[in-house]
Amino acid sequence: RCLSDWSSDVCSSDLITYDANGVRMLYRAKRYNEATQLAKQIILHRGIENSQQEILLLAKGNYVKGNLIEAQYWIAKFNSDETEKMELEEQIKNRMRMLLAS
């Protein structure tokens, strides 16, 4: 299955050549929707256990886009206690508190 909204199609058979670096490049270019879509496709193709960096990037991308619930969902799937994960969890909680208070 191909990602249809890309300028050049990316098919699931090609995802083996893509990794977190490709997702990072899209995020840096502020192409959040494409980065999120690519990360999800990689996770579906490789599985949760083999896609940990993509999962963390997906959580970050959803946080940046303001999708806090989805960001929380993906950060819970990240199987590590890395500082980066803990910082993002705290940022999500703080933003949710601010939204609930307003």
N, C-alpha and C positions, 0 to 999 in steps of 0.2 A: 504494500500500500504506500502511496506517495503522499508527501505533504504538498497540497495543492496551491497554497498561497505563497510559495517561494518563487523567486525569479527563475531559478533552475530547480527542477523537481528533485527531491531527495526521497529515495525509496527505502523501505525497511531493509532490503537486502544490502543497501549501501551503509547502513548504520554502524556496521562493524568498524568502518574507517573513522567514524565520528566518536568523539569522547567529550569529556568535560571541557577541554580546551575550546572546542567549537561552540559550546554553549556559552562559555565565558566571553568569547569574542563577540557573540551576538548581544550579550548583556552590556558589554562595554560600548557597543554601537547604539545602545538604547533601543534595540529591536527586541523588546521584552516578550511580545507575543510569539515571535518566531523562536526565541530562546526557550521559552516555556514549552512550546510544542515539540521542539527537538529533544529537550530533556525527557519529556514524557514518552516519546517514541523510543529513545534509548533505553529507558527503564523497562518499558514493555518488552523490548527485544532482548535485553540482557538479564532482566530480573532484578529484584530489589537488592539482593546480596552483592551483585556485581556492578551496581550503579550508585554507590554511595556518594561520590562527588557530584554526580548529576542531581541526586536527591537534595543535597545541601544547596546547590545552585537553584533548584526549582523552588525551594523554600524561600531563598533570598529574593528571587524574582517576584514571587507572589507578594512578599512583604513590600517590595519597592512599588508594586502596582496597587498596593492597598488591599489585597485579598488576604486579610489576616487569618481567616479561618482555614483557608487552603494552605497558607504558609505554616500554620500550626500542624496541620495534617501531615505535611511533608517532613517537617522537622522531627516529628515523632517517629517517622520511618528511618531517620538517620541513626545508624547503630554505632554511635561513637560518643564519647564524652569530650570531644575536642572543644577548646576554648571558643572557637568560632561558632559552634553550635550553641553553647551556653549563652554567648553574647546575643545571638539572634533570638533565642527564646526570650531573653530578658527584654529586648527591644519590642518584640511582638506583644508581650504582656503589658509593657508600659503604654504602647500605642492603644491597645484595647481598653486599658483603664481610662486613658484620656478620652476616648470616644464614648465610653459609657458615662463618664462624668459630665459630658457636655449635653 
